Amino acid sequence: MFTLLEKTVVAMALLRLLSGSIEIFAAFLMIKFNEIEKALIINSSLAFTGPLVLVATTTIGLYGLADKLSIEKAVWIVLGVTFILYGVKS
């Protein structure tokens, strides 16, 4: 009758919902201001939130898997996230 949700999954989903809401709000701000310069400023500010949410959700997920995950797999995951962030930055 009731489905129990993992606290870790709920936290990750809430972070993603918050991130998506920020993105939608930013889009409305761009439309409201209707200026390229302001739109670029808003877009640049979003460049900070995306990687921050990625790292936060991955950290929460790894914390939730800490008892089930070997050290080697955790290192590979952290390395993968690092490569993603490096690739996006370059």
Biopython code that builds the backbone (N, CA, C, O; Angstrom):
import numpy as np
from Bio.PDB.StructureBuilder import StructureBuilder

atoms = [
    (1, "MET", "N", (0.812, -1.179, 0.000)),
    (1, "MET", "CA", (0.000, 0.000, 0.000)),
    (1, "MET", "C", (0.873, 1.267, 0.000)),
    (1, "MET", "O", (0.666, 2.174, -0.807)),
    (2, "PHE", "N", (1.837, 1.313, 0.906)),
    (2, "PHE", "CA", (2.749, 2.454, 0.950)),
    (2, "PHE", "C", (4.105, 2.035, 0.413)),
    (2, "PHE", "O", (4.589, 0.941, 0.702)),
    (3, "THR", "N", (4.695, 2.889, -0.350)),
    (3, "THR", "CA", (6.030, 2.631, -0.867)),
    (3, "THR", "C", (7.012, 3.475, -0.073)),
    (3, "THR", "O", (6.884, 4.697, 0.003)),
    (4, "LEU", "N", (7.985, 2.811, 0.512)),
    (4, "LEU", "CA", (9.001, 3.541, 1.254)),
    (4, "LEU", "C", (10.074, 4.016, 0.295)),
    (4, "LEU", "O", (10.582, 3.242, -0.517)),
    (5, "LEU", "N", (10.408, 5.261, 0.387)),
    (5, "LEU", "CA", (11.428, 5.833, -0.482)),
    (5, "LEU", "C", (12.731, 5.951, 0.283)),
    (5, "LEU", "O", (12.745, 6.279, 1.469)),
    (6, "GLU", "N", (13.809, 5.683, -0.401)),
    (6, "GLU", "CA", (15.134, 5.857, 0.191)),
    (6, "GLU", "C", (15.369, 7.339, 0.449)),
    (6, "GLU", "O", (15.092, 8.174, -0.413)),
    (7, "LYS", "N", (15.872, 7.664, 1.614)),
    (7, "LYS", "CA", (16.158, 9.058, 1.945)),
    (7, "LYS", "C", (17.190, 9.641, 0.985)),
    (7, "LYS", "O", (17.107, 10.808, 0.603)),
    (8, "THR", "N", (18.151, 8.824, 0.606)),
    (8, "THR", "CA", (19.194, 9.278, -0.308)),
    (8, "THR", "C", (18.606, 9.632, -1.663)),
    (8, "THR", "O", (18.956, 10.660, -2.244)),
    (9, "VAL", "N", (17.729, 8.801, -2.163)),
    (9, "VAL", "CA", (17.100, 9.050, -3.472)),
    (9, "VAL", "C", (16.232, 10.303, -3.414)),
    (9, "VAL", "O", (16.226, 11.102, -4.350)),
    (10, "VAL", "N", (15.504, 10.472, -2.321)),
    (10, "VAL", "CA", (14.661, 11.663, -2.165)),
    (10, "VAL", "C", (15.525, 12.924, -2.137)),
    (10, "VAL", "O", (15.185, 13.922, -2.772)),
    (11, "ALA", "N", (16.639, 12.883, -1.406)),
    (11, "ALA", "CA", (17.532, 14.039, -1.334)),
    (11, "ALA", "C", (18.114, 14.368, -2.702)),
    (11, "ALA", "O", (18.192, 15.536, -3.080)),
    (12, "MET", "N", (18.526, 13.336, -3.448)),
    (12, "MET", "CA", (19.074, 13.560, -4.787)),
    (12, "MET", "C", (18.003, 14.136, -5.714)),
    (12, "MET", "O", (18.284, 15.054, -6.484)),
    (13, "ALA", "N", (16.803, 13.618, -5.647)),
    (13, "ALA", "CA", (15.716, 14.100, -6.501)),
    (13, "ALA", "C", (15.345, 15.538, -6.152)),
    (13, "ALA", "O", (15.080, 16.342, -7.045)),
    (14, "LEU", "N", (15.325, 15.869, -4.864)),
    (14, "LEU", "CA", (15.003, 17.236, -4.462)),
    (14, "LEU", "C", (16.056, 18.224, -4.953)),
    (14, "LEU", "O", (15.724, 19.334, -5.369)),
    (15, "LEU", "N", (17.326, 17.820, -4.905)),
    (15, "LEU", "CA", (18.379, 18.691, -5.432)),
    (15, "LEU", "C", (18.197, 18.926, -6.926)),
    (15, "LEU", "O", (18.367, 20.045, -7.410)),
    (16, "ARG", "N", (17.852, 17.872, -7.650)),
    (16, "ARG", "CA", (17.632, 18.015, -9.092)),
    (16, "ARG", "C", (16.404, 18.869, -9.385)),
    (16, "ARG", "O", (16.410, 19.650, -10.336)),
    (17, "LEU", "N", (15.341, 18.730, -8.574)),
    (17, "LEU", "CA", (14.171, 19.580, -8.749)),
    (17, "LEU", "C", (14.510, 21.044, -8.477)),
    (17, "LEU", "O", (14.050, 21.937, -9.189)),
    (18, "LEU", "N", (15.314, 21.283, -7.448)),
    (18, "LEU", "CA", (15.750, 22.642, -7.149)),
    (18, "LEU", "C", (16.580, 23.200, -8.300)),
    (18, "LEU", "O", (16.396, 24.348, -8.705)),
    (19, "SER", "N", (17.482, 22.395, -8.820)),
    (19, "SER", "CA", (18.318, 22.819, -9.944)),
    (19, "SER", "C", (17.464, 23.137, -11.167)),
    (19, "SER", "O", (17.681, 24.151, -11.831)),
    (20, "GLY", "N", (16.509, 22.288, -11.463)),
    (20, "GLY", "CA", (15.619, 22.528, -12.601)),
    (20, "GLY", "C", (14.781, 23.778, -12.417)),
    (20, "GLY", "O", (14.544, 24.522, -13.370)),
    (21, "SER", "N", (14.329, 24.011, -11.188)),
    (21, "SER", "CA", (13.550, 25.215, -10.904)),
    (21, "SER", "C", (14.387, 26.474, -11.100)),
    (21, "SER", "O", (13.897, 27.479, -11.614)),
    (22, "ILE", "N", (15.640, 26.414, -10.691)),
    (22, "ILE", "CA", (16.540, 27.549, -10.894)),
    (22, "ILE", "C", (16.728, 27.805, -12.385)),
    (22, "ILE", "O", (16.736, 28.956, -12.823)),
    (23, "GLU", "N", (16.880, 26.739, -13.164)),
    (23, "GLU", "CA", (17.047, 26.886, -14.612)),
    (23, "GLU", "C", (15.808, 27.529, -15.252)),
    (23, "GLU", "O", (15.931, 28.417, -16.095)),
    (24, "ILE", "N", (14.638, 27.081, -14.852)),
    (24, "ILE", "CA", (13.399, 27.635, -15.408)),
    (24, "ILE", "C", (13.250, 29.097, -15.005)),
    (24, "ILE", "O", (12.872, 29.932, -15.827)),
    (25, "PHE", "N", (13.545, 29.412, -13.741)),
    (25, "PHE", "CA", (13.482, 30.794, -13.272)),
    (25, "PHE", "C", (14.441, 31.677, -14.066)),
    (25, "PHE", "O", (14.103, 32.803, -14.430)),
    (26, "ALA", "N", (15.634, 31.159, -14.330)),
    (26, "ALA", "CA", (16.615, 31.916, -15.110)),
    (26, "ALA", "C", (16.099, 32.172, -16.527)),
    (26, "ALA", "O", (16.305, 33.253, -17.077)),
    (27, "ALA", "N", (15.437, 31.192, -17.109)),
    (27, "ALA", "CA", (14.878, 31.379, -18.454)),
    (27, "ALA", "C", (13.818, 32.477, -18.451)),
    (27, "ALA", "O", (13.767, 33.296, -19.369)),
    (28, "PHE", "N", (12.977, 32.494, -17.425)),
    (28, "PHE", "CA", (11.975, 33.558, -17.326)),
    (28, "PHE", "C", (12.628, 34.924, -17.150)),
    (28, "PHE", "O", (12.163, 35.915, -17.715)),
    (29, "LEU", "N", (13.707, 34.980, -16.364)),
    (29, "LEU", "CA", (14.415, 36.244, -16.193)),
    (29, "LEU", "C", (14.999, 36.733, -17.515)),
    (29, "LEU", "O", (14.946, 37.924, -17.821)),
    (30, "MET", "N", (15.557, 35.806, -18.298)),
    (30, "MET", "CA", (16.100, 36.191, -19.603)),
    (30, "MET", "C", (15.012, 36.787, -20.495)),
    (30, "MET", "O", (15.229, 37.793, -21.170)),
    (31, "ILE", "N", (13.854, 36.162, -20.487)),
    (31, "ILE", "CA", (12.741, 36.657, -21.300)),
    (31, "ILE", "C", (12.255, 38.012, -20.784)),
    (31, "ILE", "O", (11.949, 38.914, -21.564)),
    (32, "LYS", "N", (12.190, 38.139, -19.452)),
    (32, "LYS", "CA", (11.714, 39.391, -18.861)),
    (32, "LYS", "C", (12.634, 40.561, -19.208)),
    (32, "LYS", "O", (12.160, 41.623, -19.610)),
    (33, "PHE", "N", (13.944, 40.373, -19.054)),
    (33, "PHE", "CA", (14.881, 41.464, -19.309)),
    (33, "PHE", "C", (15.051, 41.740, -20.798)),
    (33, "PHE", "O", (15.245, 42.889, -21.197)),
    (34, "ASN", "N", (14.982, 40.705, -21.617)),
    (34, "ASN", "CA", (15.012, 40.850, -23.076)),
    (34, "ASN", "C", (16.231, 41.631, -23.566)),
    (34, "ASN", "O", (16.135, 42.424, -24.503)),
    (35, "GLU", "N", (17.379, 41.398, -22.921)),
    (35, "GLU", "CA", (18.629, 42.026, -23.341)),
    (35, "GLU", "C", (19.718, 40.955, -23.375)),
    (35, "GLU", "O", (19.838, 40.141, -22.460)),
    (36, "ILE", "N", (20.507, 40.974, -24.445)),
    (36, "ILE", "CA", (21.539, 39.947, -24.614)),
    (36, "ILE", "C", (22.551, 39.986, -23.481)),
    (36, "ILE", "O", (22.962, 38.940, -22.978)),
    (37, "GLU", "N", (22.957, 41.184, -23.073)),
    (37, "GLU", "CA", (23.971, 41.305, -22.025)),
    (37, "GLU", "C", (23.487, 40.695, -20.717)),
    (37, "GLU", "O", (24.218, 39.954, -20.059)),
    (38, "LYS", "N", (22.252, 41.009, -20.344)),
    (38, "LYS", "CA", (21.700, 40.469, -19.096)),
    (38, "LYS", "C", (21.470, 38.962, -19.204)),
    (38, "LYS", "O", (21.667, 38.227, -18.236)),
    (39, "ALA", "N", (21.057, 38.512, -20.375)),
    (39, "ALA", "CA", (20.860, 37.074, -20.580)),
    (39, "ALA", "C", (22.181, 36.323, -20.434)),
    (39, "ALA", "O", (22.217, 35.227, -19.874)),
    (40, "LEU", "N", (23.267, 36.912, -20.937)),
    (40, "LEU", "CA", (24.579, 36.281, -20.789)),
    (40, "LEU", "C", (25.024, 36.239, -19.329)),
    (40, "LEU", "O", (25.635, 35.263, -18.894)),
    (41, "ILE", "N", (24.724, 37.280, -18.584)),
    (41, "ILE", "CA", (25.060, 37.293, -17.156)),
    (41, "ILE", "C", (24.286, 36.209, -16.421)),
    (41, "ILE", "O", (24.853, 35.484, -15.604)),
    (42, "ILE", "N", (23.003, 36.097, -16.706)),
    (42, "ILE", "CA", (22.171, 35.064, -16.073)),
    (42, "ILE", "C", (22.679, 33.685, -16.460)),
    (42, "ILE", "O", (22.790, 32.802, -15.609)),
    (43, "ASN", "N", (22.985, 33.493, -17.723)),
    (43, "ASN", "CA", (23.487, 32.201, -18.193)),
    (43, "ASN", "C", (24.822, 31.851, -17.541)),
    (43, "ASN", "O", (25.066, 30.696, -17.191)),
    (44, "SER", "N", (25.670, 32.840, -17.384)),
    (44, "SER", "CA", (26.965, 32.593, -16.745)),
    (44, "SER", "C", (26.801, 32.192, -15.286)),
    (44, "SER", "O", (27.557, 31.368, -14.771)),
    (45, "SER", "N", (25.827, 32.769, -14.634)),
    (45, "SER", "CA", (25.605, 32.390, -13.236)),
    (45, "SER", "C", (25.118, 30.949, -13.123)),
    (45, "SER", "O", (25.356, 30.297, -12.106)),
    (46, "LEU", "N", (24.448, 30.452, -14.141)),
    (46, "LEU", "CA", (24.002, 29.056, -14.140)),
    (46, "LEU", "C", (25.169, 28.084, -14.302)),
    (46, "LEU", "O", (25.076, 26.921, -13.910)),
    (47, "ALA", "N", (26.259, 28.565, -14.879)),
    (47, "ALA", "CA", (27.434, 27.708, -15.053)),
    (47, "ALA", "C", (28.000, 27.273, -13.711)),
    (47, "ALA", "O", (28.714, 26.272, -13.640)),
    (48, "PHE", "N", (27.699, 27.996, -12.660)),
    (48, "PHE", "CA", (28.149, 27.633, -11.316)),
    (48, "PHE", "C", (27.228, 26.594, -10.679)),
    (48, "PHE", "O", (27.698, 25.682, -9.998)),
    (49, "THR", "N", (25.929, 26.727, -10.895)),
    (49, "THR", "CA", (24.986, 25.838, -10.215)),
    (49, "THR", "C", (25.007, 24.417, -10.775)),
    (49, "THR", "O", (24.836, 23.459, -10.022)),
    (50, "GLY", "N", (25.214, 24.265, -12.092)),
    (50, "GLY", "CA", (25.202, 22.928, -12.695)),
    (50, "GLY", "C", (26.234, 21.981, -12.100)),
    (50, "GLY", "O", (25.870, 20.913, -11.609)),
    (51, "PRO", "N", (27.522, 22.348, -12.132)),
    (51, "PRO", "CA", (28.531, 21.473, -11.538)),
    (51, "PRO", "C", (28.361, 21.285, -10.036)),
    (51, "PRO", "O", (28.661, 20.218, -9.501)),
    (52, "LEU", "N", (27.881, 22.321, -9.357)),
    (52, "LEU", "CA", (27.664, 22.221, -7.917)),
    (52, "LEU", "C", (26.609, 21.165, -7.597)),
    (52, "LEU", "O", (26.780, 20.365, -6.678)),
    (53, "VAL", "N", (25.523, 21.169, -8.360)),
    (53, "VAL", "CA", (24.465, 20.177, -8.159)),
    (53, "VAL", "C", (24.973, 18.781, -8.528)),
    (53, "VAL", "O", (24.661, 17.809, -7.840)),
    (54, "LEU", "N", (25.754, 18.675, -9.610)),
    (54, "LEU", "CA", (26.332, 17.387, -10.004)),
    (54, "LEU", "C", (27.173, 16.800, -8.877)),
    (54, "LEU", "O", (27.018, 15.631, -8.525)),
    (55, "VAL", "N", (28.053, 17.604, -8.319)),
    (55, "VAL", "CA", (28.926, 17.127, -7.246)),
    (55, "VAL", "C", (28.107, 16.788, -6.000)),
    (55, "VAL", "O", (28.366, 15.781, -5.341)),
    (56, "ALA", "N", (27.127, 17.622, -5.678)),
    (56, "ALA", "CA", (26.314, 17.384, -4.489)),
    (56, "ALA", "C", (25.498, 16.098, -4.604)),
    (56, "ALA", "O", (25.462, 15.304, -3.664)),
    (57, "THR", "N", (24.844, 15.886, -5.747)),
    (57, "THR", "CA", (24.042, 14.670, -5.903)),
    (57, "THR", "C", (24.920, 13.426, -5.937)),
    (57, "THR", "O", (24.541, 12.386, -5.398)),
    (58, "THR", "N", (26.080, 13.521, -6.559)),
    (58, "THR", "CA", (27.000, 12.381, -6.577)),
    (58, "THR", "C", (27.501, 12.072, -5.170)),
    (58, "THR", "O", (27.608, 10.909, -4.783)),
    (59, "THR", "N", (27.807, 13.121, -4.410)),
    (59, "THR", "CA", (28.268, 12.920, -3.036)),
    (59, "THR", "C", (27.187, 12.259, -2.190)),
    (59, "THR", "O", (27.472, 11.334, -1.429)),
    (60, "ILE", "N", (25.957, 12.724, -2.320)),
    (60, "ILE", "CA", (24.857, 12.121, -1.566)),
    (60, "ILE", "C", (24.680, 10.661, -1.970)),
    (60, "ILE", "O", (24.482, 9.795, -1.117)),
    (61, "GLY", "N", (24.750, 10.389, -3.272)),
    (61, "GLY", "CA", (24.616, 9.017, -3.749)),
    (61, "GLY", "C", (25.724, 8.112, -3.237)),
    (61, "GLY", "O", (25.470, 6.978, -2.829)),
    (62, "LEU", "N", (26.955, 8.614, -3.258)),
    (62, "LEU", "CA", (28.074, 7.819, -2.744)),
    (62, "LEU", "C", (27.945, 7.589, -1.244)),
    (62, "LEU", "O", (28.274, 6.513, -0.744)),
    (63, "TYR", "N", (27.471, 8.594, -0.534)),
    (63, "TYR", "CA", (27.257, 8.433, 0.907)),
    (63, "TYR", "C", (26.207, 7.352, 1.169)),
    (63, "TYR", "O", (26.345, 6.552, 2.093)),
    (64, "GLY", "N", (25.162, 7.339, 0.348)),
    (64, "GLY", "CA", (24.121, 6.326, 0.493)),
    (64, "GLY", "C", (24.602, 4.935, 0.142)),
    (64, "GLY", "O", (24.070, 3.949, 0.652)),
    (65, "LEU", "N", (25.599, 4.838, -0.719)),
    (65, "LEU", "CA", (26.141, 3.535, -1.120)),
    (65, "LEU", "C", (27.399, 3.147, -0.353)),
    (65, "LEU", "O", (27.999, 2.110, -0.637)),
    (66, "ALA", "N", (27.795, 3.941, 0.588)),
    (66, "ALA", "CA", (29.096, 3.755, 1.248)),
    (66, "ALA", "C", (29.277, 2.347, 1.807)),
    (66, "ALA", "O", (30.375, 1.796, 1.731)),
    (67, "ASP", "N", (28.247, 1.766, 2.355)),
    (67, "ASP", "CA", (28.385, 0.427, 2.926)),
    (67, "ASP", "C", (28.368, -0.672, 1.868)),
    (67, "ASP", "O", (28.813, -1.788, 2.134)),
    (68, "LYS", "N", (27.862, -0.373, 0.673)),
    (68, "LYS", "CA", (27.763, -1.373, -0.394)),
    (68, "LYS", "C", (28.840, -1.231, -1.459)),
    (68, "LYS", "O", (28.957, -2.082, -2.341)),
    (69, "LEU", "N", (29.625, -0.165, -1.384)),
    (69, "LEU", "CA", (30.551, 0.183, -2.453)),
    (69, "LEU", "C", (31.989, -0.036, -2.002)),
    (69, "LEU", "O", (32.374, 0.370, -0.905)),
    (70, "SER", "N", (32.772, -0.675, -2.851)),
    (70, "SER", "CA", (34.187, -0.864, -2.516)),
    (70, "SER", "C", (34.941, 0.443, -2.740)),
    (70, "SER", "O", (34.482, 1.319, -3.472)),
    (71, "ILE", "N", (36.087, 0.560, -2.111)),
    (71, "ILE", "CA", (36.909, 1.762, -2.238)),
    (71, "ILE", "C", (37.311, 1.983, -3.700)),
    (71, "ILE", "O", (37.304, 3.116, -4.182)),
    (72, "GLU", "N", (37.661, 0.899, -4.404)),
    (72, "GLU", "CA", (38.088, 1.021, -5.798)),
    (72, "GLU", "C", (36.985, 1.605, -6.679)),
    (72, "GLU", "O", (37.249, 2.466, -7.517)),
    (73, "LYS", "N", (35.757, 1.139, -6.489)),
    (73, "LYS", "CA", (34.651, 1.658, -7.289)),
    (73, "LYS", "C", (34.369, 3.118, -6.943)),
    (73, "LYS", "O", (34.060, 3.916, -7.828)),
    (74, "ALA", "N", (34.471, 3.465, -5.677)),
    (74, "ALA", "CA", (34.269, 4.859, -5.268)),
    (74, "ALA", "C", (35.318, 5.766, -5.913)),
    (74, "ALA", "O", (35.002, 6.873, -6.348)),
    (75, "VAL", "N", (36.566, 5.295, -5.974)),
    (75, "VAL", "CA", (37.629, 6.075, -6.608)),
    (75, "VAL", "C", (37.322, 6.259, -8.087)),
    (75, "VAL", "O", (37.512, 7.353, -8.620)),
    (76, "TRP", "N", (36.851, 5.213, -8.763)),
    (76, "TRP", "CA", (36.517, 5.323, -10.184)),
    (76, "TRP", "C", (35.386, 6.323, -10.405)),
    (76, "TRP", "O", (35.413, 7.089, -11.368)),
    (77, "ILE", "N", (34.398, 6.317, -9.523)),
    (77, "ILE", "CA", (33.278, 7.255, -9.652)),
    (77, "ILE", "C", (33.761, 8.689, -9.468)),
    (77, "ILE", "O", (33.412, 9.572, -10.252)),
    (78, "VAL", "N", (34.561, 8.919, -8.435)),
    (78, "VAL", "CA", (35.094, 10.266, -8.186)),
    (78, "VAL", "C", (35.969, 10.711, -9.353)),
    (78, "VAL", "O", (35.915, 11.868, -9.771)),
    (79, "LEU", "N", (36.766, 9.801, -9.870)),
    (79, "LEU", "CA", (37.607, 10.118, -11.026)),
    (79, "LEU", "C", (36.752, 10.465, -12.245)),
    (79, "LEU", "O", (37.071, 11.395, -12.986)),
    (80, "GLY", "N", (35.682, 9.726, -12.449)),
    (80, "GLY", "CA", (34.775, 10.007, -13.568)),
    (80, "GLY", "C", (34.127, 11.372, -13.452)),
    (80, "GLY", "O", (34.047, 12.104, -14.438)),
    (81, "VAL", "N", (33.660, 11.726, -12.259)),
    (81, "VAL", "CA", (33.065, 13.038, -12.053)),
    (81, "VAL", "C", (34.107, 14.132, -12.282)),
    (81, "VAL", "O", (33.800, 15.179, -12.853)),
    (82, "THR", "N", (35.329, 13.889, -11.838)),
    (82, "THR", "CA", (36.411, 14.846, -12.042)),
    (82, "THR", "C", (36.663, 15.060, -13.530)),
    (82, "THR", "O", (36.840, 16.196, -13.972)),
    (83, "PHE", "N", (36.682, 13.986, -14.300)),
    (83, "PHE", "CA", (36.875, 14.101, -15.747)),
    (83, "PHE", "C", (35.729, 14.860, -16.405)),
    (83, "PHE", "O", (35.953, 15.657, -17.316)),
    (84, "ILE", "N", (34.506, 14.615, -15.949)),
    (84, "ILE", "CA", (33.358, 15.334, -16.496)),
    (84, "ILE", "C", (33.508, 16.838, -16.250)),
    (84, "ILE", "O", (33.329, 17.647, -17.161)),
    (85, "LEU", "N", (33.835, 17.197, -15.019)),
    (85, "LEU", "CA", (34.006, 18.614, -14.689)),
    (85, "LEU", "C", (35.159, 19.233, -15.467)),
    (85, "LEU", "O", (35.054, 20.370, -15.929)),
    (86, "TYR", "N", (36.249, 18.505, -15.616)),
    (86, "TYR", "CA", (37.399, 19.004, -16.386)),
    (86, "TYR", "C", (37.015, 19.192, -17.863)),
    (86, "TYR", "O", (37.372, 20.194, -18.483)),
    (87, "GLY", "N", (36.289, 18.219, -18.410)),
    (87, "GLY", "CA", (35.888, 18.300, -19.808)),
    (87, "GLY", "C", (34.923, 19.445, -20.082)),
    (87, "GLY", "O", (34.981, 20.077, -21.137)),
    (88, "VAL", "N", (34.043, 19.708, -19.138)),
    (88, "VAL", "CA", (33.103, 20.804, -19.314)),
    (88, "VAL", "C", (33.811, 22.142, -19.183)),
    (88, "VAL", "O", (33.472, 23.099, -19.879)),
    (89, "LYS", "N", (34.788, 22.209, -18.297)),
    (89, "LYS", "CA", (35.504, 23.462, -18.064)),
    (89, "LYS", "C", (36.406, 23.831, -19.233)),
    (89, "LYS", "O", (36.571, 25.013, -19.536)),
    (90, "SER", "N", (36.986, 22.845, -19.888)),
    (90, "SER", "CA", (37.953, 23.115, -20.960)),
    (90, "SER", "C", (37.304, 23.595, -22.233)),
    (90, "SER", "O", (37.995, 23.860, -23.217)),
]
sb = StructureBuilder()
sb.init_structure("model")
sb.init_model(0)
sb.init_chain("A")
sb.init_seg("    ")
for serial, (resi, resn, name, xyz) in enumerate(atoms, 1):
    if name == "N":
        sb.init_residue(resn, " ", resi, " ")
    sb.init_atom(name, np.array(xyz, "f"), 0.0, 1.0, " ", f" {name:<3s}", serial, name[0])
structure = sb.get_structure()
